[in-house]
Amino acid sequence: MHSEKPVVFVTRKLPQAIEARMMELFDARFNFDDVKMDDDALVAAMQEADVLVPTVTDHITADLIVRAGDRLKLIANYGNGVDNIDLPAARERGITVTNTPGVLTEDTADMTMALILAVPRRLPEGERLIRSGDWAGWSPTQLPGRRIWGKRLGIVGMGRIGTALARRARGFGLHIHYHNRRPVHPDIESDLEATYWDSLDQMLARVDIVSVNCPRTPATFHLLSRRRLELMQPHAYLVNTSRGEVIDEEALGDLVEAGKIAGAGLDVFEHEPAVDPRLMAADNVVLLPHLGSATVEGRQEMGEKVLVNIRTFIDGHTPPDRVLEMMF
């Protein structure tokens, strides 16, 4: 690093307290317009910065990394997932990559549980009915949903978020099933009374609700492919708060349109911000604009982790949240 304050370029607007602290510590440059930067703008930032602070909306590809300046030595991602960054290309250029793990766990698990409740109980449909002015009062047959107590929840990816979700789901009387690269610690499995499935196919065919909580990696792209989605029972629901690319969204649209799935709750999409029109039109699909980690506390803690990672790196030490690899 250079003797003067390092140049830190931030690609999106962050909480004011975080931006103020960055101004105090670094030669901080901000994108005050808070719109997604195009590739040329990202390259310009990467050519002048010592540290780049991107977000999930920035795709830091191998082509962009090759065009980065020699000063760029750290990409401090403002987010848990790093599927937006070409890790091998960064490694080849000697650029360290960090993320903000842990702080998003509880918020994302809360949002996932909210969708698990909202979709079967048809909460958005009820809310729209009230706002339309057409509600004529209580009726025994009005918007009957499905009970979740006693149902089987299949969690795809039993990491921090998946485990936090399982603890919440137990309180709602759901039976926990999960698919992972390997079983969780026996103590956790016993505490959650969780059933491990080595075969994702077998689990999908036997649960009532599927929650996707795995990271986006080459191995998990379209993990829930058309073939696997078609294994789900017609009365089953699908919830995704991880990454849109884990699900074949076109295939999901087909299943929803054909009535071969009971419903879905989606906080992420394969081609964000675009959403399949069939999902947009379906009453049994709840759509949210990527709000899983969107709490005041979570956004602040993410920024604080970014600050710690940058300061630790500048001081010549290994950042606490250095990313080595992402695996499912």
Backbone torsions as a table, in degrees:
resi	resn	phi	psi	omega
1	MET	NA	162.1	-178.8
2	HIS	-88.6	161.9	-176.3
3	SER	-69.2	-32.3	177.8
4	GLU	-75.0	173.7	179.2
5	LYS	-59.1	135.9	179.5
6	PRO	-68.0	145.9	177.0
7	VAL	-81.8	119.9	179.5
8	VAL	-117.4	118.0	-178.8
9	PHE	-105.7	125.0	-178.2
10	VAL	-108.5	126.4	-170.5
11	THR	-84.5	-19.4	179.4
12	ARG	-136.3	162.1	179.4
13	LYS	-68.4	132.0	179.4
14	LEU	-111.8	171.3	175.9
15	PRO	-52.1	142.7	-173.3
16	GLN	-57.0	-39.9	-179.0
17	ALA	-63.5	-35.7	178.8
18	ILE	-69.9	-44.0	178.4
19	GLU	-62.6	-39.6	179.4
20	ALA	-63.9	-42.1	179.1
21	ARG	-66.2	-36.6	176.8
22	MET	-63.7	-38.7	177.7
23	MET	-62.9	-36.1	179.3
24	GLU	-69.6	-38.5	-171.9
25	LEU	-91.6	-32.7	-170.2
26	PHE	-130.0	172.3	166.4
27	ASP	-85.8	83.8	-170.5
28	ALA	-88.9	134.9	176.9
29	ARG	-119.6	133.1	-173.3
30	PHE	-122.6	153.7	171.8
31	ASN	-97.6	84.0	-173.0
32	PHE	-69.5	-18.0	177.3
33	ASP	-71.1	-20.9	178.5
34	ASP	54.9	41.3	171.7
35	VAL	-118.3	153.6	-178.6
36	LYS	-59.1	129.4	179.7
37	MET	-79.7	141.5	175.9
38	ASP	-80.4	175.2	-174.4
39	ASP	-61.3	-39.8	-179.4
40	ASP	-63.0	-40.8	179.1
41	ALA	-67.6	-38.5	177.7
42	LEU	-64.7	-42.8	178.7
43	VAL	-62.4	-42.6	178.5
44	ALA	-59.3	-41.7	178.2
45	ALA	-66.0	-41.5	-177.4
46	MET	-71.3	-18.9	178.6
47	GLN	-83.8	-17.9	-178.8
48	GLU	-111.4	-10.9	-172.2
49	ALA	-97.1	151.6	167.1
50	ASP	-86.9	-32.1	-177.9
51	VAL	-135.4	132.0	173.8
52	LEU	-109.3	132.9	177.0
53	VAL	-115.0	90.1	178.7
54	PRO	-91.3	176.0	175.3
55	THR	-129.3	-176.8	-177.2
56	VAL	-61.1	-22.6	-179.0
57	THR	-79.1	-11.3	-178.3
58	ASP	-98.9	121.9	179.2
59	HIS	-98.4	99.8	-177.3
60	ILE	-88.9	86.4	-173.6
61	THR	-82.4	170.9	177.5
62	ALA	-60.6	-37.5	179.9
63	ASP	-62.6	-40.7	178.8
64	LEU	-69.5	-39.8	-178.5
65	ILE	-64.7	-38.6	177.5
66	VAL	-61.2	-33.0	-177.5
67	ARG	-88.6	-0.3	179.9
68	ALA	-68.5	156.2	177.1
69	GLY	-75.1	163.5	-179.6
70	ASP	-66.8	-20.6	-179.5
71	ARG	-70.6	-27.9	-174.0
72	LEU	-68.8	114.7	-177.8
73	LYS	-123.9	-10.4	-178.1
74	LEU	-142.9	130.9	168.4
75	ILE	-111.8	105.0	-176.9
76	ALA	-98.8	89.4	-173.9
77	ASN	-67.2	132.6	175.0
78	TYR	-89.9	83.0	-176.6
79	GLY	159.7	162.0	-178.6
80	ASN	-80.9	-51.2	179.5
81	GLY	-72.8	146.6	177.5
82	VAL	-124.7	24.6	177.7
83	ASP	-69.0	-10.1	176.5
84	ASN	-84.7	0.0	-176.8
85	ILE	-123.7	133.6	176.6
86	ASP	-79.3	96.6	-174.9
87	LEU	-64.4	-44.7	178.3
88	PRO	-59.5	-40.3	179.6
89	ALA	-65.3	-39.6	177.7
90	ALA	-64.6	-43.1	179.5
91	ARG	-61.1	-41.4	-179.3
92	GLU	-63.6	-33.3	178.4
93	ARG	-85.7	0.0	-179.3
94	GLY	74.5	27.4	-179.6
95	ILE	-100.3	125.1	177.0
96	THR	-78.8	142.4	177.8
97	VAL	-121.2	133.1	175.9
98	THR	-125.7	164.6	176.8
99	ASN	-139.1	-167.5	-176.9
100	THR	-128.2	67.7	-175.9
101	PRO	-75.1	162.6	171.7
102	GLY	87.4	-46.7	-173.5
103	VAL	-71.2	-17.5	-177.1
104	LEU	-94.3	-6.5	-169.6
105	THR	-58.5	-56.4	-173.5
106	GLU	-68.0	-38.9	-179.4
107	ASP	-64.7	-43.6	-179.5
108	THR	-69.3	-37.3	176.7
109	ALA	-64.2	-38.6	176.1
110	ASP	-60.0	-47.1	-177.9
111	MET	-64.6	-39.0	178.7
112	THR	-62.6	-44.3	179.2
113	MET	-64.2	-36.9	178.3
114	ALA	-61.3	-41.7	178.7
115	LEU	-69.1	-36.6	177.7
116	ILE	-61.9	-32.3	176.3
117	LEU	-80.6	-41.1	-171.3
118	ALA	-69.0	-39.2	-173.5
119	VAL	-71.9	-55.4	-179.3
120	PRO	-63.2	-32.5	-178.6
121	ARG	-88.7	1.0	172.4
122	ARG	59.7	38.0	-176.0
123	LEU	-62.0	-44.6	179.3
124	PRO	-63.3	-34.3	177.8
125	GLU	-64.1	-40.6	177.7
126	GLY	-65.6	-39.7	179.8
127	GLU	-65.6	-40.2	178.2
128	ARG	-66.5	-36.1	178.9
129	LEU	-62.3	-44.4	177.7
130	ILE	-59.5	-49.0	-176.1
131	ARG	-67.6	-25.1	-179.3
132	SER	-71.2	-19.8	-176.6
133	GLY	82.6	6.0	-176.9
134	ASP	-95.6	-0.5	-177.3
135	TRP	-71.6	125.3	-177.5
136	ALA	-103.7	8.9	-179.8
137	GLY	110.0	176.3	-174.2
138	TRP	-63.5	143.5	176.4
139	SER	-144.7	141.6	-179.1
140	PRO	-61.5	-23.2	-176.4
141	THR	-111.0	15.3	-175.9
142	GLN	-83.6	118.8	174.9
143	LEU	47.0	54.6	177.3
144	PRO	-67.9	126.6	177.7
145	GLY	-99.3	-163.4	179.0
146	ARG	-117.8	137.9	177.2
147	ARG	-67.9	138.9	176.2
148	ILE	-99.6	-22.1	178.0
149	TRP	-56.5	129.0	177.6
150	GLY	85.7	-4.6	179.9
151	LYS	-82.7	164.7	179.1
152	ARG	-96.7	124.9	176.4
153	LEU	-103.7	122.6	177.2
154	GLY	-102.6	114.3	-177.6
155	ILE	-98.5	123.1	178.0
156	VAL	-97.7	99.4	-177.1
157	GLY	104.5	96.0	-175.2
158	MET	-102.9	58.7	174.0
159	GLY	-89.8	-147.9	-179.1
160	ARG	-58.5	-50.2	-175.5
161	ILE	-70.2	-43.6	178.9
162	GLY	-59.1	-41.2	178.9
163	THR	-67.8	-42.2	177.6
164	ALA	-62.5	-38.3	176.6
165	LEU	-64.1	-43.7	-178.9
166	ALA	-58.9	-39.2	179.6
167	ARG	-65.0	-40.0	177.1
168	ARG	-66.6	-45.6	-175.8
169	ALA	-62.8	-32.6	177.4
170	ARG	-60.0	-36.7	179.6
171	GLY	-67.9	-19.6	177.6
172	PHE	-98.8	12.8	174.1
173	GLY	78.6	16.9	178.6
174	LEU	-84.6	145.5	174.5
175	HIS	-89.8	128.9	-171.2
176	ILE	-92.7	124.0	170.8
177	HIS	-123.8	150.8	-179.1
178	TYR	-153.6	153.0	173.6
179	HIS	-122.8	133.2	-177.0
180	ASN	-149.8	168.3	174.2
181	ARG	-58.9	-35.2	178.4
182	ARG	-149.9	159.2	178.7
183	PRO	-63.0	151.1	174.8
184	VAL	-73.8	174.5	179.9
185	HIS	-57.0	139.2	-178.1
186	PRO	-54.1	-34.0	179.6
187	ASP	-65.1	-41.2	178.4
188	ILE	-66.7	-44.1	179.9
189	GLU	-61.0	-40.3	179.4
190	SER	-68.4	-43.3	-179.0
191	ASP	-60.9	-38.1	-178.1
192	LEU	-90.7	-4.3	-173.8
193	GLU	49.5	45.7	-173.1
194	ALA	-92.1	144.4	178.5
195	THR	-106.2	123.2	-178.6
196	TYR	-90.1	135.2	175.7
197	TRP	-118.0	115.7	173.9
198	ASP	-68.1	-32.2	-179.7
199	SER	-98.1	114.8	175.9
200	LEU	-63.0	-39.8	179.6
201	ASP	-56.5	-45.9	-178.0
202	GLN	-64.7	-39.4	-179.5
203	MET	-67.5	-44.7	-177.1
204	LEU	-58.7	-33.5	-177.3
205	ALA	-77.2	-7.7	-170.9
206	ARG	-124.3	-1.3	-178.2
207	VAL	-107.6	164.1	-177.4
208	ASP	-97.4	-26.7	179.1
209	ILE	-135.9	133.8	176.9
210	VAL	-114.3	127.1	176.6
211	SER	-117.8	125.3	-179.0
212	VAL	-93.9	116.7	-177.1
213	ASN	-135.1	27.5	179.8
214	CYS	-100.6	157.3	177.8
215	PRO	-72.5	162.4	174.9
216	ARG	-86.9	114.2	176.3
217	THR	-135.1	170.2	174.4
218	PRO	-54.5	-33.1	-178.2
219	ALA	-74.6	-22.6	-176.7
220	THR	-105.1	2.3	176.0
221	PHE	-62.0	123.6	-176.8
222	HIS	52.0	37.8	174.6
223	LEU	-56.1	-41.2	172.0
224	LEU	-92.4	81.9	-178.8
225	SER	-77.1	176.6	176.6
226	ARG	-56.4	-46.3	-178.6
227	ARG	-59.1	-43.1	-177.8
228	ARG	-73.2	-39.0	177.4
229	LEU	-60.0	-35.5	-179.4
230	GLU	-72.1	-11.3	175.4
231	LEU	-77.3	-20.5	-178.3
232	MET	-66.1	147.6	179.2
233	GLN	-72.0	150.1	-178.1
234	PRO	-59.6	-25.2	-179.3
235	HIS	-90.6	2.4	-173.8
236	ALA	-85.6	155.9	179.2
237	TYR	-116.5	151.0	179.7
238	LEU	-122.1	130.9	178.6
239	VAL	-126.1	135.8	179.1
240	ASN	-136.1	117.9	174.5
241	THR	-125.1	19.5	-177.7
242	SER	-99.6	-88.4	176.2
243	ARG	-139.9	140.6	-176.4
244	GLY	-62.3	-31.9	-175.5
245	GLU	-69.1	-11.6	178.5
246	VAL	-69.3	-23.8	-179.0
247	ILE	-111.3	138.2	171.3
248	ASP	-73.0	97.3	-172.1
249	GLU	-66.7	-34.4	177.3
250	GLU	-63.1	-42.7	178.8
251	ALA	-65.9	-38.9	178.2
252	LEU	-62.5	-41.0	177.0
253	GLY	-59.7	-40.0	178.1
254	ASP	-62.8	-44.7	-178.3
255	LEU	-65.5	-41.0	178.7
256	VAL	-63.7	-45.8	-178.1
257	GLU	-63.1	-34.7	-178.4
258	ALA	-87.2	-1.5	-179.9
259	GLY	71.4	25.5	-178.1
260	LYS	-93.6	5.4	175.8
261	ILE	-142.9	144.4	-174.0
262	ALA	-72.2	-27.7	-179.1
263	GLY	165.8	173.4	-179.2
264	ALA	-148.5	150.8	172.8
265	GLY	-124.7	115.4	-172.0
266	LEU	-124.5	125.4	175.0
267	ASP	-106.6	-8.5	-178.6
268	VAL	-138.1	157.1	-173.2
269	PHE	-141.4	153.2	-173.7
270	GLU	-65.2	-34.5	-176.0
271	HIS	-123.2	45.8	-177.6
272	GLU	-50.8	139.3	3.3
273	PRO	-87.8	6.0	177.9
274	ALA	-72.7	144.5	-179.9
275	VAL	-131.7	139.5	178.1
276	ASP	-53.4	125.5	-177.6
277	PRO	-57.3	-30.1	179.8
278	ARG	-68.6	-33.7	175.8
279	LEU	-70.9	-37.0	178.6
280	MET	-62.7	-34.9	-173.9
281	ALA	-86.7	-12.0	-172.6
282	ALA	-85.0	127.4	177.9
283	ASP	-67.7	-25.7	-176.2
284	ASN	-93.4	17.7	176.0
285	VAL	-122.4	123.4	177.4
286	VAL	-98.2	125.9	-175.6
287	LEU	-117.4	130.4	177.2
288	LEU	-126.5	149.4	-175.4
289	PRO	-87.0	61.9	175.1
290	HIS	54.5	60.2	-175.9
291	LEU	-104.5	7.0	-171.8
292	GLY	-50.7	-42.0	-177.8
293	SER	-106.8	13.3	-171.9
294	ALA	-82.9	74.6	168.4
295	THR	-123.1	154.6	178.4
296	VAL	-57.9	-43.9	-177.8
297	GLU	-65.8	-42.5	-177.9
298	GLY	-65.1	-44.9	-179.9
299	ARG	-63.5	-37.9	178.2
300	GLN	-65.9	-45.2	-178.7
301	GLU	-66.7	-33.8	174.7
302	MET	-60.4	-46.2	179.1
303	GLY	-62.1	-39.3	179.2
304	GLU	-64.7	-36.6	176.4
305	LYS	-65.7	-40.9	177.0
306	VAL	-58.9	-44.6	179.0
307	LEU	-59.6	-45.9	-179.8
308	VAL	-62.9	-42.8	180.0
309	ASN	-62.2	-43.3	-179.6
310	ILE	-66.0	-48.3	-177.2
311	ARG	-63.4	-40.1	178.8
312	THR	-63.5	-43.1	-179.8
313	PHE	-64.6	-44.8	-179.7
314	ILE	-61.9	-33.4	179.3
315	ASP	-77.0	-0.3	175.7
316	GLY	91.0	14.0	-179.2
317	HIS	-111.7	165.2	177.5
318	THR	-74.4	125.0	179.5
319	PRO	-61.2	144.9	-177.7
320	PRO	-63.2	-25.2	-176.3
321	ASP	-114.2	37.2	177.1
322	ARG	-65.0	134.3	-179.4
323	VAL	-95.1	124.1	177.5
324	LEU	-98.6	-46.1	178.4
325	GLU	-161.7	159.9	175.4
326	MET	-119.6	123.6	-178.9
327	MET	-135.1	156.0	175.2
328	PHE	-106.2	NA	NA
